[in-house]
Amino acid sequence: MITQKLIAIQSKLKAPKTRKNTFHDYYYRNCEDILEAVKPHLESQEVSLMVTDTVKEVAGIPYVEARAVFFDGEGKIEVTAQAGINTTKKGMDIAQLFGTSSSYARKYALNGLFLIDDAKDADGLKFRLVKGTDEFNRAKTKIAKGLITVEEIQKSVVMTKEVKDELQQIKVNK
């Protein structure tokens, strides 16, 4: 049954906030992060996901409506989300304005479908250190230079055992 397949994915899906907005100093996830996290679950449940956009207008205000459709060949579940398009915003061309709104609407359609909470992480304000990110590479460099220890890093971030093990193997070059 399609609802059981969706529940299975909702209960296992992890899409951590690994991107950092350095201007406002917060971490976030984008649409691509969610899609990357959900793909292995789609395969294991033998279901598909399709995300589409439609540009609409209400009272002269353009917006993007994103639709996330989860289906298994026998049934489907759809979720939509909308994001306005500010066509007067300076610094972006029209394609960027539409693309930004599309990405935002898609992210929130996926959040709704997979029950992803965009509130603060359960670990409070702690950031999740993920292999391959800029933050992970900076941590490795600081450890190698003897500027910080893995234990000090653990006080302010959440990390998997795999990440911790890799950081602990770094030789300090003084």
C-alpha positions in Angstrom: 0.0 0.0 0.0 1.4 3.4 -1.0 0.8 5.0 2.4 2.8 2.3 4.2 5.7 3.0 1.7 5.5 6.7 2.4 5.4 6.1 6.2 8.5 3.9 5.9 10.4 6.7 4.2 9.1 9.4 6.5 10.3 7.4 9.5 13.8 6.8 8.2 14.7 9.9 6.1 17.5 12.1 7.4 18.2 15.4 5.6 20.5 17.3 7.8 21.1 21.0 7.5 24.7 21.1 6.2 24.7 24.4 4.3 25.7 27.6 6.0 24.4 31.0 5.4 27.5 32.9 6.6 25.9 36.3 6.4 23.1 35.5 8.9 25.1 32.6 10.6 22.6 29.8 10.3 22.5 26.3 8.8 19.9 25.1 6.3 19.1 22.4 3.7 17.9 23.0 0.2 15.8 21.1 -2.3 18.7 19.2 -3.7 19.8 18.1 -0.3 16.3 16.6 0.4 16.3 14.9 -3.1 19.7 13.4 -2.5 18.7 12.0 0.9 15.4 10.5 -0.3 16.7 8.7 -3.5 18.0 5.5 -1.7 14.7 5.3 0.1 12.7 5.5 -3.1 14.6 2.6 -4.5 14.2 0.5 -1.4 10.5 1.0 -1.4 10.1 0.7 -5.2 8.4 4.1 -5.6 9.0 7.2 -7.6 8.9 10.9 -6.9 8.3 13.6 -9.4 8.6 17.3 -8.6 7.1 19.9 -11.0 6.4 23.6 -11.1 3.6 25.8 -12.5 3.8 29.6 -12.6 0.5 31.2 -11.5 -0.8 34.6 -10.7 -3.2 36.0 -8.1 -4.2 39.7 -8.1 -1.2 40.5 -10.3 1.3 38.7 -8.1 3.2 35.9 -9.8 4.1 32.8 -7.8 5.4 29.3 -8.4 3.3 26.3 -7.3 5.5 23.2 -6.8 3.9 19.8 -6.8 5.6 16.7 -5.3 4.0 13.5 -6.5 4.9 10.2 -4.8 3.7 7.1 -6.7 4.1 3.4 -6.9 2.3 2.4 -10.1 -1.0 1.7 -8.1 -1.5 4.9 -6.3 -0.2 8.4 -5.7 0.1 11.0 -3.0 0.5 14.7 -4.0 1.6 17.7 -2.0 1.8 21.3 -3.2 3.6 24.4 -1.9 3.7 28.0 -3.2 6.3 30.7 -3.3 5.9 34.3 -4.5 8.1 35.8 -7.2 9.4 39.3 -6.4 10.0 40.6 -9.9 11.3 44.0 -8.6 14.1 42.6 -6.5 17.4 44.1 -7.5 20.6 42.1 -8.2 19.0 39.1 -9.9 17.8 38.6 -13.5 14.3 37.3 -14.1 15.5 33.6 -14.5 17.2 33.8 -11.1 14.0 35.2 -9.5 11.8 32.4 -10.9 14.5 29.8 -10.1 14.8 31.0 -6.5 11.0 30.8 -6.0 10.8 27.4 -7.7 13.5 26.0 -5.4 11.8 27.4 -2.3 8.4 26.0 -3.3 9.9 22.6 -4.2 11.7 22.4 -0.9 8.5 23.1 1.1 6.5 20.6 -1.0 9.1 18.0 -0.2 9.1 19.0 3.5 5.4 18.5 3.6 5.5 15.1 1.8 8.3 13.6 3.9 7.4 15.4 7.2 10.7 17.3 7.4 10.6 19.8 10.1 12.3 23.1 9.2 12.5 24.3 12.8 15.6 24.1 14.8 17.3 20.7 15.0 16.7 18.5 18.0 20.3 19.2 19.0 19.5 22.8 19.6 21.8 25.1 17.8 24.5 22.5 17.2 25.6 22.1 13.6 26.0 18.6 12.1 29.5 18.1 10.8 29.3 16.1 7.5 32.2 14.6 5.5 33.1 16.4 2.4 31.7 19.8 3.4 33.7 23.0 3.6 33.2 23.0 7.4 34.6 19.4 7.6 37.6 20.3 5.5 38.3 23.4 7.7 38.0 21.2 10.8 40.6 18.8 9.4 43.0 21.7 8.6 42.6 23.2 12.1 43.3 19.8 13.7 46.4 19.2 11.5 47.7 22.7 12.5 47.2 21.9 16.2 44.7 24.7 16.6 41.8 22.5 17.9 41.1 19.0 19.1 38.4 16.6 18.0 37.0 16.8 21.6 36.8 20.6 21.4 35.0 20.3 18.1 32.5 17.9 19.6 31.4 20.5 22.1 29.8 22.6 19.4 28.8 20.1 16.7 27.1 16.8 16.2 29.1 14.2 14.2 28.8 10.5 13.3 31.2 7.9 14.6 32.6 7.7 11.1 33.4 11.5 11.0 34.9 11.4 14.5 37.1 8.4 13.6 38.4 10.1 10.5 39.2 13.4 12.4 41.0 11.4 15.1 43.3 9.9 12.6 44.7 13.3 11.5 48.3 13.8 12.4 49.2 17.2 14.0 51.9 19.1 12.1 53.4 21.6 14.4 
